[in-house]
Amino acid sequence: METPRRGCEQPRVFTPPLRELTPETSHGFSVIAFAENTLGIRLLPWQKWLFIHALELREDGLYRFRTVVVLVARQSGKTLSMLVLALWHIYARGSRTVIGTAQDLANAEKAWGEAVELAESVPELRAGIRHVSKVNGKKALILAAGEQYRVAAASRRGARGFSGDLVLLDELREHQSWDAWGASTKTTLARPHAQVWGFSNAGDSLSIVLRYLRALAHRSLGWPDGDADAAALDLAGTDLTADTDLDDQNNDDEDDESLALFEWSAHPNADRRDRDAWAQANPSMGWGTITERAIAAALRTDPPAIFDIEVLCRWIDTADTGPFDAVAWAATLDARSQIAPGTKHVVGIDVSWNRSRAYIALSGHRVDGVAHVEITADRAGTDWVLGWLTDRRDRIDAVVLQANGAPVSSLLTELTSAGLPVIAWAGPDLGRATGQIYDLIERRGLRHLPHPGLDKAATTAAAKPAGDAWVIDRRRSPHDAAPLIAAIAALWALGIPDDTLPEIHAWPDDLWEDPE
């Protein structure tokens, strides 16, 4: 039986140690022993390597690095690394305060909850717990001697008022300003033994903080991937305020930089099909978690930008890289395309992130059986949508819109109450729909009419993971993604079996509205 390919223990890009790392020169060995002997956790090789190198000690006993940035592909074991480090700090090292934070507070609380559950499962650790506060927004694990692991929101006020010996920042790519960074990292200023750890996969041009920190580290390493990101250092100069202490780091001894980067990523020029590149970005591959088969499946179904960021931990040049290949999208354009008379007509609705505009997409099948979609109505605001639909009620077989958590969701009750044939689009169907449309476009099984907003969104909209699938991200998209989401919704509902929809009627195409 062939031995599975293993992920790389050593990151492709990293800050090298100043001396040989031993139990006397790194606390990483103590973390590993705590994980294995106390927690009963066998760390993966890359996690052991990380702890040994990130917890390097100076001659005076202080940590060499005040700031540690860890870049690694998703699902590699970042959360486990964070909770092991947090528990080691308060139980073994005796650190006074550990602060965990993430852009989504729920994620930070989830990691904290797993740490509490783990501590309570070990009799030796459970005996040392004084109190566990589970109040939302104030969750804390407090030990008998006062050591504590708290959770804070990643905001300008999130961690203020605390002094931290260890700050854990997850999802660092989501920090689009310096506010949360400044509030969180300043908690360590009065702690000589403190560290700030930031974990993330790769980012894009909107990832202001991560891009700056990575560029700073790459510059100190001689630009191993080239200096294309040097501009990030100049741009950040106008954005940094007195609330950040990065300039203080530059006053340290030049031979003792306090910023460390440990980057497991594929080389920028590596082919997406290169399995050695997969191993470089996915250090847990082949160790019972991530498999080559799973990555190969992601390669077949993910848009290139998603695969680069999430699986290869590789930065994309711009946030404008869209979910659909520009060539494939252009190949599906047909200005003369039209829906065959007497066939199912489905409309999808979506609303801009800021509710400034609503879009209605129309989908159906052509005479040749190929799916057709177009933006048939596009106006400011949302007040017009109900009237537009009721005027065409006898010509609409289904109206589909996202049921929860989207700007358009506020229209669901109104449209349903009006007797329209509404289909609520929600849950796993959101990811299924985007995957289905992606496949249609790739195999040229779709035709669409030209529409500036739709065409722009198809080639620039941001995507985000949703479980093992992906969906369009309105908030991070550089242009309005609503026309694209409306089109995806309409095409998804077009594939629902006819017996779930009302009787089909025929109507002339000229009764549909020309896009404005």
Secondary structure, 3 states (H helix, E strand, C coil): CCCCCCCCCCCCEECCCCCCCCCCCECHHHHHHHHHHHCCCCCCHHHHHHHHHHCEECCCCCECCCEEEEECCCCCCHHHHHHHHHHHHHHHHCCCEEEEEECCHHHHHHHHHHHHHHHHHCHHHHCCEEEEECCCCCCEEEECCCCEEEEEECCCCCCCCCCCCEEEEECHHHCCCCHHHHHHHHHHCCCCCCEEEEEECCCCCCCHHHHHHHHHHHHHCCCCCCCHHHHHHHHHHCCCCCCCCHHHHHCCCCCCCCEEEEECCCCCCCCCCCHHHHHHHCCCCCCCCCCHHHHHHHHHHCCHHHHHHHHCCCCCCCCCCCCCCHHHHHHCECCCCCCCCCCCCEEEEEECCCCCEEEEEEEEECCCCCEEEEEEEEEECCCCHHHHHHHCHHHCCEEEEECCCCHHHHHHHHHHHCCCCEEEECCHHHHHHHHHHHHHHHCCCEEECCCHHHHHHHHHCEEEEECCEEEEECCCCCCCCHHHHHHHHHHHHHCCCHHHCCCCCCCCHHHCCCCC
